[in-house]
Amino acid sequence: MGIKEFFKNAFADMKESTKAQHEVDKANFAAAKAESKAQWEEAKAMGDPKKRKAMMQAQRDEQIAQANARKAEADARIGAAKGNK
Protein backbone atom coordinates (compact mmCIF):
# COMPACT_ATOMS: atom_id res chain seq x y z
CA MET A 1 0.00 0.00 0.00
CA GLY A 2 1.42 3.32 -0.99
CA ILE A 3 1.20 6.68 0.70
CA LYS A 4 -1.59 7.79 -1.61
CA GLU A 5 -3.73 4.76 -0.70
CA PHE A 6 -2.95 5.21 3.01
CA PHE A 7 -4.19 8.80 3.03
CA LYS A 8 -7.20 7.90 0.92
CA ASN A 9 -8.23 5.26 3.49
CA ALA A 10 -7.45 7.57 6.42
CA PHE A 11 -9.62 10.36 5.04
CA ALA A 12 -12.43 7.91 4.25
CA ASP A 13 -12.33 6.65 7.85
CA MET A 14 -12.38 10.22 9.18
CA LYS A 15 -15.38 11.01 6.97
CA GLU A 16 -17.31 8.00 8.29
CA SER A 17 -16.38 8.86 11.86
CA THR A 18 -17.51 12.45 11.39
CA LYS A 19 -20.87 11.34 10.00
CA ALA A 20 -21.39 8.95 12.92
CA GLN A 21 -20.46 11.63 15.46
CA HIS A 22 -22.84 14.06 13.76
CA GLU A 23 -25.68 11.56 14.22
CA VAL A 24 -24.79 11.22 17.91
CA ASP A 25 -24.71 14.99 18.30
CA LYS A 26 -28.11 15.35 16.59
CA ALA A 27 -29.62 12.72 18.90
CA ASN A 28 -28.16 14.37 22.01
CA PHE A 29 -29.41 17.77 20.89
CA ALA A 30 -32.92 16.42 20.28
CA ALA A 31 -32.93 14.79 23.73
CA ALA A 32 -31.76 17.99 25.44
CA LYS A 33 -34.39 19.98 23.55
CA ALA A 34 -37.15 17.56 24.58
CA GLU A 35 -36.01 17.60 28.22
CA SER A 36 -35.97 21.40 28.21
CA LYS A 37 -39.49 21.53 26.79
CA ALA A 38 -40.68 19.01 29.40
CA GLN A 39 -39.21 21.13 32.21
CA TRP A 40 -40.86 24.23 30.76
CA GLU A 41 -44.25 22.53 30.53
CA GLU A 42 -43.93 21.22 34.09
CA ALA A 43 -43.03 24.69 35.36
CA LYS A 44 -45.92 26.19 33.43
CA ALA A 45 -48.30 23.58 34.86
CA MET A 46 -47.19 24.42 38.39
CA GLY A 47 -48.79 27.84 37.89
CA ASP A 48 -52.22 26.24 37.64
CA PRO A 49 -53.32 25.22 41.15
CA LYS A 50 -55.48 22.32 39.94
CA LYS A 51 -52.69 20.78 37.85
CA ARG A 52 -50.15 21.36 40.61
CA LYS A 53 -52.40 19.66 43.15
CA ALA A 54 -52.94 16.68 40.80
CA MET A 55 -49.20 16.35 40.15
CA MET A 56 -48.42 16.48 43.86
CA GLN A 57 -51.09 13.86 44.60
CA ALA A 58 -49.69 11.58 41.89
CA GLN A 59 -46.23 11.87 43.44
CA ARG A 60 -47.61 11.07 46.89
CA ASP A 61 -49.51 8.06 45.53
CA GLU A 62 -46.32 6.77 43.90
CA GLN A 63 -44.38 7.20 47.15
CA ILE A 64 -47.09 5.35 49.08
CA ALA A 65 -47.01 2.48 46.57
CA GLN A 66 -43.22 2.25 46.85
CA ALA A 67 -43.40 2.29 50.65
CA ASN A 68 -46.03 -0.48 50.64
CA ALA A 69 -43.86 -2.59 48.33
CA ARG A 70 -40.86 -2.13 50.63
CA LYS A 71 -43.00 -3.07 53.65
CA ALA A 72 -44.26 -6.22 51.93
CA GLU A 73 -40.69 -7.19 51.03
CA ALA A 74 -39.56 -6.58 54.61
CA ASP A 75 -42.47 -8.66 55.97
CA ALA A 76 -41.48 -11.51 53.63
CA ARG A 77 -37.88 -11.31 54.84
CA ILE A 78 -39.06 -11.37 58.48
CA GLY A 79 -41.20 -14.43 57.75
CA ALA A 80 -38.28 -16.17 56.06
CA ALA A 81 -35.98 -15.36 58.96
CA LYS A 82 -38.48 -16.79 61.46
CA GLY A 83 -38.93 -19.91 59.37
CA ASN A 84 -42.47 -19.11 58.28
CA LYS A 85 -43.31 -19.21 54.63
C-alpha positions in Angstrom: 0.0 0.0 0.0 1.4 3.3 -1.0 1.2 6.7 0.7 -1.6 7.8 -1.6 -3.7 4.8 -0.7 -3.0 5.2 3.0 -4.2 8.8 3.0 -7.2 7.9 0.9 -8.2 5.3 3.5 -7.5 7.6 6.4 -9.6 10.4 5.0 -12.4 7.9 4.2 -12.3 6.7 7.8 -12.4 10.2 9.2 -15.4 11.0 7.0 -17.3 8.0 8.3 -16.4 8.9 11.9 -17.5 12.4 11.4 -20.9 11.3 10.0 -21.4 9.0 12.9 -20.5 11.6 15.5 -22.8 14.1 13.8 -25.7 11.6 14.2 -24.8 11.2 17.9 -24.7 15.0 18.3 -28.1 15.4 16.6 -29.6 12.7 18.9 -28.2 14.4 22.0 -29.4 17.8 20.9 -32.9 16.4 20.3 -32.9 14.8 23.7 -31.8 18.0 25.4 -34.4 20.0 23.5 -37.2 17.6 24.6 -36.0 17.6 28.2 -36.0 21.4 28.2 -39.5 21.5 26.8 -40.7 19.0 29.4 -39.2 21.1 32.2 -40.9 24.2 30.8 -44.3 22.5 30.5 -43.9 21.2 34.1 -43.0 24.7 35.4 -45.9 26.2 33.4 -48.3 23.6 34.9 -47.2 24.4 38.4 -48.8 27.8 37.9 -52.2 26.2 37.6 -53.3 25.2 41.2 -55.5 22.3 39.9 -52.7 20.8 37.9 -50.1 21.4 40.6 -52.4 19.7 43.1 -52.9 16.7 40.8 -49.2 16.4 40.2 -48.4 16.5 43.9 -51.1 13.9 44.6 -49.7 11.6 41.9 -46.2 11.9 43.4 -47.6 11.1 46.9 -49.5 8.1 45.5 -46.3 6.8 43.9 -44.4 7.2 47.1 -47.1 5.3 49.1 -47.0 2.5 46.6 -43.2 2.2 46.8 -43.4 2.3 50.6 -46.0 -0.5 50.6 -43.9 -2.6 48.3 -40.9 -2.1 50.6 -43.0 -3.1 53.6 -44.3 -6.2 51.9 -40.7 -7.2 51.0 -39.6 -6.6 54.6 -42.5 -8.7 56.0 -41.5 -11.5 53.6 -37.9 -11.3 54.8 -39.1 -11.4 58.5 -41.2 -14.4 57.8 -38.3 -16.2 56.1 -36.0 -15.4 59.0 -38.5 -16.8 61.5 -38.9 -19.9 59.4 -42.5 -19.1 58.3 -43.3 -19.2 54.6 
